[in-house]
Amino acid sequence: MCTVVVRRSAGRPAQLLAVRDELTTRPFDVPGRWWPDLPDVVGGRDSVAGGTWCATHVGTGVTCLVLNRFHERAAAPGAPSRGVLPLLGAVHGAGWGAHVRLAGMAGFLLVLVTPDRLTTWTFDGDGLVEEELGEGTSVLTSGGPEDRKADRWRGAFADADFPDGWRGLVGGRPPADDPGALVVRHERDGEVYGTVFAELLDARPGRLHLEYSRAPWTGAAWDTAGFPPAG
């Protein structure tokens, strides 16, 4: 995950955009109920590690997302995958940290969106820093050079309608080798790292509506899916 946009205002459900940047050869599944022991959790599934970049608990309307921070310390052998974090956040909320061992884990930014709060945790390999964000439009990134996205795009998302205007901002130009772009394509050492997925989320207690695309820059219609609570 490399870009998350959250818009919050009093008395209204949060509006979310999640853009995932990854190796283009790494397989994944579109959002669904992929974890039998978590029947009310919906998210896309990484086919390699089995975790996710974005998970929503349909019953509570809580969404949790992880952004990898590759410029921080790399993972130690045997450390948990960062893909488990959104699942823990969606289920346990702000208490997610009691259910995972962070020692040795690679750096990340974890974003927790509940019906009334927006909270982030930054982990650099040593310490965990929590921050509470207020109402308005927040643009969150993987850090480093990508932080320029916040200044470049926050105003545009604040002014645009959801979901159509936000979809248009993501699909407004082709992938670029630019850390400030919303949709990216970087070639490094014979591999291609780029935008592989984008999703718009309308999550509220008891209902989740998604729009998503594996190639959001093409102008093709995005897929839609709705999820009621399990059972």
C-alpha positions in Angstrom: 0.0 0.0 0.0 1.4 3.4 -0.9 -1.4 5.9 -0.7 -4.4 6.2 1.5 -6.9 9.2 1.4 -9.4 9.6 4.2 -12.0 12.3 4.4 -13.9 12.8 7.7 -16.6 15.2 8.8 -19.0 15.3 11.7 -22.0 13.1 11.4 -21.0 11.5 8.1 -19.3 8.1 7.4 -15.6 8.4 6.5 -14.7 8.2 2.8 -11.6 6.2 1.8 -9.3 5.6 -1.1 -6.6 3.0 -1.0 -4.0 2.7 -3.7 -1.7 -0.4 -3.6 1.7 -0.3 -5.2 3.6 -3.6 -5.3 5.7 -5.8 -7.6 3.5 -6.3 -10.6 4.3 -10.0 -10.7 3.1 -10.6 -7.1 -0.3 -12.3 -7.3 -3.3 -11.2 -5.1 -7.1 -11.6 -4.9 -9.7 -8.9 -5.0 -11.6 -8.1 -1.8 -13.6 -10.9 -0.3 -14.2 -12.9 2.8 -10.9 -14.8 2.5 -10.3 -15.7 6.2 -12.6 -18.4 7.5 -11.8 -17.6 11.2 -12.7 -14.0 10.5 -16.0 -14.3 8.7 -17.0 -10.6 9.0 -13.7 -9.3 7.7 -13.4 -8.3 4.0 -10.2 -7.4 2.2 -8.0 -8.1 -0.7 -5.7 -11.1 -0.1 -2.0 -11.3 -0.9 -1.5 -14.7 -2.5 2.1 -15.1 -1.3 1.9 -14.3 2.5 -1.9 -14.6 2.9 -2.4 -11.3 4.6 -3.9 -8.0 3.2 -3.2 -4.3 2.7 -6.7 -3.2 3.6 -9.4 -4.9 5.8 -12.9 -3.9 6.9 -15.0 -5.4 9.7 -18.4 -5.2 8.2 -20.3 -5.3 11.4 -18.5 -2.4 13.1 -17.6 -0.5 9.9 -13.9 -0.3 11.1 -11.3 -0.3 8.3 -7.5 -0.8 8.8 -4.8 -0.3 6.2 -1.0 -0.8 6.2 1.5 1.1 4.2 4.9 -0.5 3.9 7.9 1.8 4.6 10.8 0.3 2.7 13.2 3.0 3.7 12.9 1.9 7.3 14.6 -1.2 8.8 14.0 -4.5 6.8 12.3 -7.4 8.5 14.3 -9.9 10.5 14.1 -13.6 9.6 11.0 -15.1 11.0 9.3 -11.8 11.8 5.5 -11.6 11.2 4.3 -10.3 7.8 2.9 -6.7 7.9 -0.1 -8.2 6.0 -1.5 -9.5 9.3 -1.8 -5.9 10.8 -5.0 -4.8 8.9 -6.7 -8.0 10.0 -5.8 -7.3 13.6 -6.8 -3.7 13.4 -10.2 -4.4 11.8 -11.0 -6.9 14.5 -9.4 -5.4 17.7 -9.4 -1.7 16.8 -6.9 0.4 18.7 -6.0 -2.7 20.8 -4.4 -4.5 17.8 -0.9 -4.2 19.3 -1.6 -6.7 22.0 -2.0 -9.4 19.4 1.2 -9.3 17.5 5.0 -9.3 18.2 6.5 -6.2 16.5 10.1 -7.1 17.3 11.9 -7.7 14.0 9.0 -6.6 11.8 9.7 -4.3 8.9 8.7 -0.6 9.0 5.1 0.4 8.4 2.4 3.0 8.8 -0.9 1.5 10.1 -4.1 3.5 9.5 -7.2 2.8 11.6 -10.5 4.3 10.5 -13.5 3.9 12.8 -16.9 5.6 12.6 -15.6 8.4 14.9 -11.8 8.4 14.8 -8.7 8.3 12.5 -5.6 7.0 14.2 -2.2 6.1 12.8 0.8 4.2 14.1 4.3 4.5 12.7 6.9 1.7 13.3 10.5 2.3 12.2 11.8 -1.1 13.4 12.4 0.2 17.0 9.6 2.3 18.3 5.9 2.7 17.7 4.4 6.3 17.5 0.7 6.8 17.7 -1.1 9.9 16.2 -4.7 11.0 16.3 -5.8 12.9 13.2 -8.8 15.3 13.1 -11.6 15.9 10.6 -10.9 17.0 7.1 -9.0 15.3 4.3 -5.8 13.3 5.1 -3.4 11.9 2.5 -1.1 9.2 4.0 1.8 7.6 2.2 4.7 5.1 2.5 6.9 8.0 3.6 10.2 9.3 2.3 10.0 10.9 -1.2 6.3 9.9 -1.4 5.4 12.4 1.3 5.2 15.0 -1.4 1.8 13.4 -2.4 0.2 15.0 0.5 1.0 18.6 -0.6 0.3 17.8 -4.2 -3.1 16.0 -3.8 -4.8 17.0 -0.5 -6.6 20.0 -1.9 -7.8 18.2 -5.0 -9.3 15.4 -2.9 -10.8 17.8 -0.4 -12.6 19.6 -3.3 -13.7 16.6 -5.3 -16.9 14.6 -4.9 -16.8 11.1 -3.6 -16.7 8.6 -5.3 -16.8 9.9 -8.9 -14.4 12.8 -8.4 -11.9 10.7 -6.5 -12.0 8.0 -9.1 -11.3 10.6 -11.7 -8.3 11.9 -9.8 -6.8 8.4 -9.7 -7.5 7.7 -13.4 -6.5 11.1 -14.7 -3.1 10.2 -16.0 -1.0 7.1 -16.9 1.5 5.5 -14.4 4.6 7.6 -13.9 8.1 7.1 -12.5 7.4 9.9 -10.0 7.1 9.3 -6.2 4.6 12.2 -6.1 2.2 10.5 -8.6 -0.9 8.7 -7.4 -0.4 5.9 -10.0 3.2 4.8 -10.4 5.5 2.5 -12.4 9.1 2.1 -11.4 11.6 -0.3 -13.0 14.4 -1.5 -10.7 16.9 -4.3 -11.3 14.8 -5.9 -14.0 11.6 -5.8 -11.9 8.6 -3.6 -12.2 7.1 -2.0 -9.1 3.9 -0.1 -9.7 0.2 0.5 -9.0 -1.6 -2.8 -9.1 -4.9 -2.0 -7.4 -7.1 0.9 -6.2 -10.3 0.8 -4.2 -12.9 3.2 -2.9 -14.5 2.3 0.4 -17.8 3.4 1.9 -17.8 1.5 5.2 -20.3 2.1 7.9 -21.6 -0.3 10.7 -23.4 -3.2 9.0 -22.6 -2.3 5.4 -19.6 -2.1 3.1 -19.6 -0.8 -0.4 -16.5 -1.1 -2.6 -15.4 0.1 -6.0 -12.1 -1.2 -7.3 -9.8 -1.7 -10.3 -6.6 -3.5 -11.1 -5.8 -0.8 -13.7 -7.4 2.4 -12.5 -5.6 4.6 -15.1 -7.2 3.0 -18.1 -10.6 4.7 -17.9 -12.4 1.3 -17.8 -15.4 1.0 -15.4 -14.4 -0.1 -11.9 -15.9 -3.2 -10.4 -18.3 -2.9 -7.5 -19.2 -5.1 -4.6 -21.4 -4.9 -1.5 -21.0 -6.9 1.7 -23.6 -7.2 4.5 -22.6 -8.5 7.9 -21.7 -12.2 8.1 -24.5 -14.6 9.0 
